[in-house]
């Protein structure tokens, strides 16, 4: 029985990598639409603060935080920011500027950017309001008109959240309100919504169970890290579950929630302490199976490979799934792309797959499950058309203090495919020589 849900995690990783490459390969001009000022953001802010003419002082400065890999940013560049109504609005009422968060880290920190695109409206050089995420031309103008009238989007979000508590608002809208409140800095109001959603999300919509334990939990973690009352509230929820588990430690749902909340509040040590007991307790077997995909991440991070092997009954099956996903994703993503873009996709897929598979191979060797390790290496060698996967597996094994002759053939095959295998080969030769002494 496989408790290591590698296929699910691999699929998510593949989606992220494909999106990043696709966005980075956009053909739109790097400096964006002509609506954006050629002046630097600091200069524009200084000019706004120094404006003495009343007409100029009333102008709105809007700064967009962007990145070359941001899909919604590129989509807005192709639609919203070239819309004639948006262009006309700025011609009369303000100035638009943008900066790349990766190239201008200091500005990203100054404006506390956590997601893109973020649009920040400044009056007299001081931030008045901000919105996050894709906006159509009509939506952007509605927000801009509100800014001119002294209305903040966050206030509207807060009103929506209050109305939602009275009922009649669908779950997805309430979730979106919570996210918008958090991004707008209304953290206490966001906390109230996150607490409600955590308790009621799957009761209202059972299909949201996957979202609740992944994307939603990540948002809770972000809120907890920036808002101490949120961390305290989420920790109390975790502690309440821990009390319940003292009465019935076989409740799988409660155990899963308990582990998720440990992640949310940054208390992974508590999860690992439980794992160290659970792996020896037959009563906890099903609970461990339920949360193994979360525990294995921690084990990899802490390089506890022998324990990782405990969670993987059939490593060949897990690796086969990951390789299949990688192959399908490369094929689909590369359709209609030029050779350079296809190469980027392939490289991203290999890195994603190798990150998932290499700890499995090393774990099998550390646990002296050499037959399983051989199956993994053979599977990878048969599918690795770049050679890089084999190099990643061998390096992971060497880092774990394991070396064998089969790795030589793997690296030879990798080099034939054009992979950079010389450094790994030298390290392997040294390890094998040390074993013979």
Helices and strands as residue ranges (DSSP letters): H 6-24, H 41-50, H 54-57, E 60-66, H 71-78, G 80-82, H 84-93, E 94-100, H 105-110, E 118-123, E 126-132, H 137-148, H 153-165, H 171-183, H 187-204, G 206-208, H 209-212, H 215-226, H 228-247, H 252-265, H 268-278, G 282-284, H 285-301, H 305-310, H 315-334, H 339-366, H 370-383, H 388-399, H 406-416, H 422-436
